[in-house]
Amino acid sequence: MRHHVKTAAIKAVQFAEITKACIRQGHITRAKKCLDIAELLFTTGSNETKNAIGNIYVYSVSTFMEVRNCTVAKLFPPQLKREYVSQINASGV
């Protein structure tokens, strides 16, 4: 049997899905904890982890929140908020 190694990108997708499920179900405190963990990973993780959190997690969760009319600025911790703003500015929106 082969061992399946999950890359940082796959884990970021899964973590984003967990965070979005918390928001969808109204568990805002739990979603905030997920965002705080993502912030910790973003600030202290390896380059691969930082890229996965910045490019996959932040994009996925922020897009989901915008569609559901949630205020990204109120939930995102400072570093993730900064990454979100840089993504918005880079897109030219």
ABEGO torsion letter per residue (X at the ends): XBBBBBBAAAAAAAAAAAAAAAAAAGBAAAAAAAAAAAAAAAAABBAAAAAAAAAAAAAAAAAAAAAAGBBAAAABBAAAAAAAAAAAAAAGX
